[in-house]
Amino acid sequence: MVSIPGGRFNMGSPEDEKASQEDERPQHLVSIQPFCMGKYPITQGQWKYVANLPKIKRELELEPSCFPGDNLPVERVSWYDAQEFCIRLSRITGRNYRLPSEAQWEYACRARTSTPFHFGKTTTTDLANYCGQDKNINDKIYEGIYSKEVRGIYRQQTTEVGSFPPNDFGLYDMHGLVWEWCADEEHENYWEAPIDGSVWVDNQDGEYRILRGGSWDCFPHLCRSGARFFENPRVRKKEFGFRVVI
């Protein structure tokens, strides 16, 4: 776990940020209290340990991941699986582990930056694991570059956590690798969003939950600090993982 200092930041993306979407607006000032966050996404080794603990609300598959390796991030886990992991870990440690709020996640990712990536105005596949090659999908070309950098590589799978440089808070793999579940429900924009960094939930049984950060299979514009994605909380995909906060 890494200690994240409190502070204030502009959450969301400005209109002139390349590839930004309307659901990333309006930008709004959020105050964040200090918290601790996992230095890396939860690994398969950590997952196996917790999955072997007694069931609390639901069973956990011991080895759910598509790409096996103890130091690789766990993937193919649903939002509900991640919640069960947090509950079991909290019980055995006596600490309140949970998924981050969307505001906590973005604040931690940005690490006091306001650029599209915590690295700066763009990124490369030397800095993160994402699809750095162009793809033709349904007769539309999706670019493996964000700005004017050279095209990189497409690893086509996860890499070991900590394989790339950290941000200024000491967090690794905040761009790419695996999409990370957040606690919040999906909202179509930031109107009426909390300004205190709390989890934004209107209905505990909300249909969709937020993921952040992009993945090994994403194009770089989806890996931006402000980019948002959402999915049914029951869905398991080989691009979906998570990290925890206290």
C-alpha positions, 0 to 999 in steps of 0.5 A, spaced: 500 500 500 502 507 498 500 513 502 496 518 498 496 525 501 490 529 501 489 535 496 484 538 491 484 537 483 480 538 477 476 531 476 475 530 468 477 532 462 477 539 458 474 540 452 480 541 448 483 534 450 484 529 444 479 524 444 476 526 451 468 525 451 462 528 454 462 523 460 468 526 462 465 533 464 464 538 467 470 538 470 469 540 477 474 541 483 474 535 488 477 535 495 480 528 497 482 526 504 489 522 505 488 514 504 492 508 502 492 505 495 495 498 492 501 500 489 499 495 484 493 491 481 491 485 485 496 480 483 494 472 482 498 470 488 494 475 492 488 473 489 489 465 490 491 467 498 484 471 499 480 466 495 482 460 499 479 464 505 472 462 508 466 464 503 463 470 506 457 472 501 460 468 494 465 463 492 471 465 489 474 462 483 481 460 485 485 461 478 480 465 474 485 469 470 486 467 462 494 469 463 497 465 469 502 467 473 503 469 480 506 476 479 501 478 473 494 482 475 488 477 476 483 478 471 477 475 469 474 478 475 467 481 476 465 487 480 462 482 485 468 478 486 472 484 487 467 486 493 468 479 496 475 479 495 475 486 499 470 483 505 475 477 506 481 481 506 478 486 511 476 480 516 482 477 516 486 483 517 482 488 521 482 493 516 477 496 512 479 494 504 475 496 499 474 498 492 476 506 490 471 511 489 472 514 482 474 520 484 480 517 489 482 513 483 483 519 478 486 523 483 491 517 485 492 516 477 494 524 476 498 524 482 498 532 481 498 532 473 493 535 469 495 532 462 492 526 459 497 521 462 501 522 468 507 521 464 505 528 460 501 529 454 502 522 451 505 515 452 508 510 449 509 502 450 515 503 453 511 506 459 505 502 459 502 496 456 496 497 451 495 496 444 501 500 440 499 498 433 493 500 429 487 496 428 482 495 423 475 494 426 469 493 422 472 498 417 474 503 421 482 504 423 483 505 430 490 508 432 495 505 436 498 512 438 495 518 442 499 524 439 505 524 435 509 519 438 512 513 434 507 506 434 509 501 439 508 494 440 501 490 442 503 485 447 496 481 446 496 479 454 498 482 461 505 483 463 508 483 471 505 488 475 511 494 476 514 493 469 513 500 467 515 506 471 511 509 477 507 516 477 509 521 482 505 518 488 509 511 487 503 507 483 504 503 478 500 500 472 495 506 472 495 506 465 493 500 461 495 493 463 488 492 466 481 496 467 480 497 474 473 496 478 471 502 482 466 502 487 461 507 483 455 506 479 455 509 472 453 516 471 453 519 464 456 525 466 459 529 472 453 533 474 451 533 481 457 528 482 460 528 489 466 534 491 468 530 497 471 524 493 466 519 496 463 513 492 457 516 488 452 511 488 444 512 487 442 505 488 446 499 491 443 495 485 445 499 480 446 496 473 453 498 471 459 500 475 465 504 473 472 501 471 478 506 470 485 506 466 484 502 460 488 495 459 493 491 455 488 490 449 486 498 449 488 503 444 492 509 448 486 514 448 482 509 453 488 509 457 488 517 459 487 519 466 480 522 465 477 516 461 471 512 463 468 505 462 463 502 465 460 494 465 455 490 468 458 488 475 457 481 474 461 481 467 468 477 467 473 479 462 480 478 461 481 485 461 478 487 468 482 487 474 482 491 480 486 494 486 484 496 493 484 502 498 484 503 505 
